Amino acid sequence: MAKQPAPTTENKEDAPKNGKLKLILLIVGIVFVLLVGAGAAYYFLIYAPAAHSEKTDDADHSKTEPVVNEHASASNEHPIEQVPVIYHPFDPITVNIAAGGPGKYLRISIVVVTRTPGVVAALDKNLPMIRNDLLIRLSGQNYSVLNSTDGKNVLREDLKKMLVDILMKAREPADIQDILFTDMVMQ
């Protein structure tokens, strides 16, 4: 029988180097995949939406006819999408409400939604008159009406109209978009 060559030191040294090489290649491969994933996430979440909005802006400027928004008022200088929404909260108001249910007290927190900074200043300037009218209006409410969603929506629209009327009488800007209830408790 032929003798097998004795294992040399070269074969023994290649085995550990081969294992280390595989480990290094595996780590490099994982890092590469993570970098590709991060690049794809950046492209789809940040870069592509920004590029898309620039293209739509360019497309809007390339039209020969200006687009007129029929619902925009003449006093607005900026399109409504460019002007940030301003939420102006009032201090909570507690009133006695009309009988007709288990609730005798109403505690309500109101936030006025606008896009005009002048409205916020006008609301602060006329706050005593506004709080007076709010107290009178809210104290005339009925528990059973306010306990329904429709009743709350009617009250929101009524308060919005009331605030616009107060600001118009004071010759102040009255661009109120909505009234929000952030807290309403009846006891």
QUIZI-V899537 format. One record per backbone hydrogen bond with DSSP energy under -0.5 kcal/mol. CO is the residue of the C=O (numbers start at 1). NH is the residue of the N-H. Records with the same first field share a line. If there is no record, write none. Layout:
# QUIZI-V899537
CO: NH, NH
This chain:
# QUIZI-V899537
8: 12
9: 13
10: 14
11: 15
12: 16
13: 17
14: 18
15: 19
16: 20
17: 21
18: 22
19: 23
20: 24
21: 25
22: 26
23: 27
24: 28
25: 29
26: 30
27: 31
28: 32
29: 33
30: 34
31: 35
32: 36
33: 37
34: 38
35: 39
36: 40
37: 41
38: 42
39: 43
40: 44
41: 45
42: 46, 47
43: 48
46: 50
47: 51
48: 52
49: 53
50: 54
51: 55
52: 56
53: 57
54: 58
55: 59
56: 60
57: 61
58: 62
60: 63
66: 68
67: 69
68: 70
69: 72
73: 76
79: 82, 83
82: 84
86: 88, 114
87: 89
88: 112
93: 108
95: 106
98: 143
101: 100
104: 97
105: 187
106: 95
107: 185
108: 93
109: 182, 183
110: 90
111: 180
112: 88, 114
113: 177, 178
114: 86
115: 117
116: 119, 120
117: 121
118: 122
119: 123
120: 124
121: 125
122: 126
124: 127
126: 130
127: 131
128: 132
129: 133
130: 134
131: 135
132: 136
133: 137
134: 138
135: 139
136: 140
137: 140
138: 141
141: 98
142: 146
143: 147
145: 148
148: 152
149: 153
150: 154
151: 155
152: 156
153: 157
154: 158
155: 159
156: 160
157: 161
158: 162
159: 163
160: 164
161: 165
162: 166
163: 167
164: 168
165: 169
166: 170
167: 172
168: 171
174: 176
175: 115, 177
178: 113
180: 111, 182
183: 109
185: 107
